[in-house]
Every structure is written in C-alpha cells, then in structure tokens.
Amino acid sequence: MYGLDYWTLFAIWCAGMPVGAFAFLHALVQRADAFTVAERMTKLAWSLITGGSLAALYLFAPYGSTFILWMAALVAVLVYIVDVRPKLNEVQRGGNRW
C-alpha cells in the first residue's frame, strides 16, 4: 500500500488546486492600478504567474520527476495568497483596518 508521505502529498495536491484557482481568479478580477499602488508586479504578470501555476498544479504530480515543477507552482500561488492578495485588499479598502 501507500505510505504516509504519499497520502500527505496527495492531500496537499488536492488542496493546492482550489487554492491555485482562487489565486488566479483573484488576480484576474483586481484593478490593474491596484498592483502598481501596492508596489507589486503588474496585473498581467501575476495573472500569468498564477494561471501558469494553476496549470502546473493540475498537470504535474507531487511525486516523481515533476515534483520540482509542482512545488514551484505551489510556492508561486502561496506567495500570491500570502503577500500580494493582502496588500491589494489593503490598497483597495483605503488603508489598514487595524
């Protein structure tokens, strides 16, 4: 049967695909000027990065010879979610709510 490492990567793979889809859709619906104001790369750049990452998450497996491509795609999506998305939300809301 499969070991714990297989099931852990499988769970991350299953969770990574909807997160990638969310990041891609979020990048598409944001205003282009918000990326400039937030001092991040352009909307086109992040749309291409998250879209390409979403494709890689669907096409590549988290094990075998494509693991590094899958991991790079997951990291790119998580960078958008953790770094870019909060900054865009802050810019579009008009400041920090804290």
Backbone as CSV, one residue per row, in Angstrom:
resi,resn,N_x,N_y,N_z,CA_x,CA_y,CA_z,C_x,C_y,C_z
1,MET,0.836,-1.187,0.000,0.000,0.000,0.000,0.879,1.249,0.000
2,TYR,0.234,2.373,0.086,0.947,3.649,0.056,1.289,4.092,1.469
3,GLY,2.386,4.812,1.595,2.837,5.281,2.892,2.251,6.641,3.242
4,LEU,2.604,7.093,4.416,2.129,8.371,4.922,2.587,9.529,4.042
5,ASP,3.793,9.450,3.498,4.290,10.527,2.651,3.445,10.668,1.384
6,TYR,3.008,9.562,0.828,2.154,9.617,-0.366,0.832,10.309,-0.047
7,TRP,0.204,9.912,1.040,-1.108,10.479,1.379,-0.998,11.947,1.789
8,THR,0.111,12.319,2.413,0.318,13.723,2.762,0.455,14.576,1.499
9,LEU,1.271,14.134,0.561,1.419,14.876,-0.687,0.129,14.877,-1.501
10,PHE,-0.606,13.794,-1.448,-1.886,13.733,-2.148,-2.870,14.754,-1.564
11,ALA,-2.901,14.868,-0.233,-3.778,15.850,0.410,-3.367,17.274,0.055
12,ILE,-2.061,17.548,0.030,-1.577,18.877,-0.348,-1.907,19.148,-1.811
13,TRP,-1.768,18.145,-2.664,-2.100,18.287,-4.089,-3.577,18.621,-4.261
14,CYS,-4.439,17.909,-3.539,-5.886,18.166,-3.631,-6.246,19.551,-3.105
15,ALA,-5.579,19.991,-2.061,-5.859,21.314,-1.502,-5.232,22.414,-2.347
16,GLY,-4.139,22.123,-3.017,-3.429,23.137,-3.798,-4.168,23.570,-5.045
17,MET,-4.910,22.677,-5.643,-5.609,23.022,-6.890,-6.689,24.088,-6.676
18,PRO,-7.575,23.956,-5.682,-8.547,25.037,-5.487,-7.898,26.349,-5.029
19,VAL,-6.826,26.256,-4.270,-6.110,27.472,-3.858,-5.511,28.153,-5.082
20,GLY,-4.964,27.376,-5.989,-4.426,27.934,-7.229,-5.507,28.582,-8.079
21,ALA,-6.665,27.937,-8.147,-7.781,28.505,-8.906,-8.250,29.811,-8.279
22,PHE,-8.309,29.845,-6.954,-8.714,31.068,-6.271,-7.722,32.199,-6.530
23,ALA,-6.426,31.892,-6.453,-5.404,32.916,-6.685,-5.497,33.457,-8.108
24,PHE,-5.685,32.583,-9.073,-5.785,33.004,-10.468,-7.009,33.885,-10.690
25,LEU,-8.149,33.460,-10.181,-9.367,34.259,-10.344,-9.272,35.582,-9.607
26,HIS,-8.658,35.575,-8.441,-8.487,36.814,-7.682,-7.604,37.790,-8.448
27,ALA,-6.538,37.289,-9.048,-5.655,38.163,-9.826,-6.377,38.736,-11.042
28,LEU,-7.264,37.962,-11.636,-7.979,38.432,-12.821,-8.984,39.532,-12.522
29,VAL,-9.629,39.488,-11.375,-10.715,40.438,-11.102,-10.242,41.714,-10.409
30,GLN,-8.971,41.802,-10.059,-8.474,43.010,-9.393,-8.218,44.119,-10.404
31,ARG,-8.298,45.360,-9.928,-7.981,46.507,-10.785,-6.486,46.519,-11.071
32,ALA,-6.124,46.876,-12.284,-4.713,46.884,-12.686,-3.916,47.932,-11.913
33,ASP,-4.524,49.066,-11.617,-3.782,50.117,-10.909,-3.516,49.745,-9.453
34,ALA,-4.286,48.832,-8.885,-4.057,48.421,-7.500,-2.712,47.725,-7.348
35,PHE,-2.278,46.999,-8.352,-0.984,46.327,-8.292,0.143,47.350,-8.262
36,THR,0.000,48.415,-9.031,1.014,49.468,-9.049,1.064,50.200,-7.721
37,VAL,-0.096,50.539,-7.194,-0.157,51.249,-5.913,0.387,50.375,-4.788
38,ALA,0.128,49.071,-4.863,0.610,48.144,-3.842,2.091,47.815,-3.996
39,GLU,2.728,48.385,-5.030,4.149,48.171,-5.302,4.471,46.701,-5.510
40,ARG,3.640,46.055,-6.299,3.840,44.658,-6.690,3.971,44.603,-8.204
41,MET,4.270,43.435,-8.737,4.344,43.293,-10.187,2.988,43.615,-10.793
42,THR,2.942,43.746,-12.095,1.715,44.147,-12.774,0.646,43.057,-12.706
43,LYS,-0.569,43.469,-13.029,-1.679,42.531,-13.062,-1.421,41.435,-14.089
44,LEU,-0.903,41.808,-15.242,-0.614,40.822,-16.281,0.399,39.795,-15.785
45,ALA,1.444,40.265,-15.124,2.473,39.353,-14.623,1.895,38.369,-13.614
46,TRP,1.117,38.871,-12.651,0.546,37.974,-11.647,-0.530,37.072,-12.232
47,SER,-1.244,37.548,-13.221,-2.233,36.687,-13.879,-1.538,35.538,-14.610
48,LEU,-0.438,35.848,-15.276,0.311,34.797,-15.963,0.974,33.836,-14.975
49,ILE,1.508,34.362,-13.897,2.160,33.509,-12.899,1.148,32.577,-12.247
50,THR,0.030,33.123,-11.798,-0.961,32.280,-11.123,-1.659,31.347,-12.106
51,GLY,-1.891,31.796,-13.330,-2.503,30.928,-14.338,-1.580,29.782,-14.733
52,GLY,-0.316,30.090,-14.942,0.653,29.044,-15.248,0.840,28.086,-14.085
53,SER,0.810,28.624,-12.888,0.927,27.777,-11.707,-0.283,26.868,-11.552
54,LEU,-1.448,27.402,-11.831,-2.653,26.576,-11.777,-2.565,25.432,-12.776
55,ALA,-2.105,25.725,-13.985,-1.937,24.677,-14.993,-0.919,23.639,-14.531
56,ALA,0.181,24.095,-13.940,1.200,23.165,-13.452,0.674,22.317,-12.302
57,LEU,-0.133,22.898,-11.425,-0.699,22.127,-10.325,-1.610,21.022,-10.838
58,TYR,-2.332,21.285,-11.913,-3.203,20.263,-12.487,-2.426,19.229,-13.305
59,LEU,-1.376,19.653,-14.007,-0.676,18.761,-14.922,0.398,17.904,-14.271
60,PHE,1.072,18.436,-13.261,2.198,17.735,-12.671,1.814,17.103,-11.347
61,ALA,2.441,15.988,-11.063,2.173,15.262,-9.826,3.169,15.676,-8.746
62,PRO,2.771,15.576,-7.487,3.676,15.960,-6.403,4.689,14.869,-6.058
63,TYR,4.919,13.970,-6.965,5.908,12.923,-6.750,6.495,12.562,-8.114
64,GLY,7.653,12.000,-8.105,8.303,11.643,-9.366,9.174,12.770,-9.894
65,SER,9.417,12.727,-11.199,10.347,13.667,-11.814,9.781,15.074,-11.971
66,THR,8.477,15.245,-11.860,7.869,16.572,-11.992,7.627,17.254,-10.654
67,PHE,8.156,16.683,-9.590,7.927,17.236,-8.258,8.401,18.682,-8.149
68,ILE,9.560,19.004,-8.711,10.113,20.355,-8.577,9.236,21.381,-9.291
69,LEU,8.665,21.015,-10.425,7.765,21.929,-11.130,6.477,22.145,-10.349
70,TRP,5.969,21.070,-9.780,4.759,21.161,-8.969,5.011,22.033,-7.733
71,MET,6.158,21.833,-7.094,6.480,22.601,-5.893,6.664,24.082,-6.218
72,ALA,7.301,24.403,-7.344,7.474,25.797,-7.752,6.118,26.454,-8.006
73,ALA,5.203,25.723,-8.616,3.860,26.255,-8.857,3.130,26.504,-7.550
74,LEU,3.248,25.585,-6.619,2.588,25.755,-5.323,3.153,26.953,-4.569
75,VAL,4.460,27.125,-4.610,5.091,28.265,-3.930,4.639,29.579,-4.566
76,ALA,4.562,29.628,-5.891,4.128,30.856,-6.562,2.702,31.229,-6.176
77,VAL,1.834,30.262,-6.115,0.442,30.518,-5.724,0.371,30.986,-4.273
78,LEU,1.134,30.347,-3.410,1.109,30.730,-1.996,1.722,32.112,-1.771
79,VAL,2.718,32.494,-2.555,3.271,33.854,-2.460,2.186,34.865,-2.809
80,TYR,1.423,34.588,-3.844,0.342,35.498,-4.202,-0.678,35.589,-3.064
81,ILE,-1.084,34.459,-2.526,-2.106,34.438,-1.471,-1.624,35.137,-0.206
82,VAL,-0.381,34.895,0.174,0.129,35.399,1.450,0.663,36.822,1.356
83,ASP,1.239,37.205,0.223,1.884,38.509,0.121,1.096,39.513,-0.720
84,VAL,0.734,39.147,-1.914,0.140,40.098,-2.850,-1.328,40.362,-2.518
85,ARG,-2.099,39.322,-2.285,-3.534,39.489,-2.036,-3.841,40.399,-0.840
86,PRO,-3.190,40.215,0.323,-3.475,41.129,1.433,-3.128,42.590,1.117
87,LYS,-2.034,42.794,0.400,-1.638,44.162,0.047,-2.649,44.789,-0.908
88,LEU,-3.137,44.006,-1.879,-4.159,44.516,-2.801,-5.446,44.843,-2.058
89,ASN,-5.839,43.979,-1.155,-7.055,44.241,-0.381,-6.902,45.497,0.471
90,GLU,-5.729,45.690,1.043,-5.479,46.879,1.856,-5.554,48.145,1.006
91,VAL,-4.953,48.117,-0.170,-4.948,49.263,-1.066,-6.372,49.599,-1.518
92,GLN,-7.147,48.603,-1.856,-8.488,48.836,-2.378,-9.495,49.209,-1.295
93,ARG,-9.191,48.858,-0.052,-10.054,49.250,1.056,-9.762,50.662,1.526
94,GLY,-8.593,51.141,1.185,-8.252,52.504,1.595,-7.447,52.557,2.859
95,GLY,-6.721,51.526,3.185,-5.863,51.555,4.361,-6.038,50.317,5.206
96,ASN,-5.242,50.253,6.230,-5.266,49.119,7.131,-6.426,49.252,8.113
97,ARG,-7.133,48.179,8.355,-8.286,48.213,9.253,-7.888,48.097,10.710
98,TRP,-6.638,47.777,10.983,-6.231,47.619,12.375,-5.988,48.977,12.924
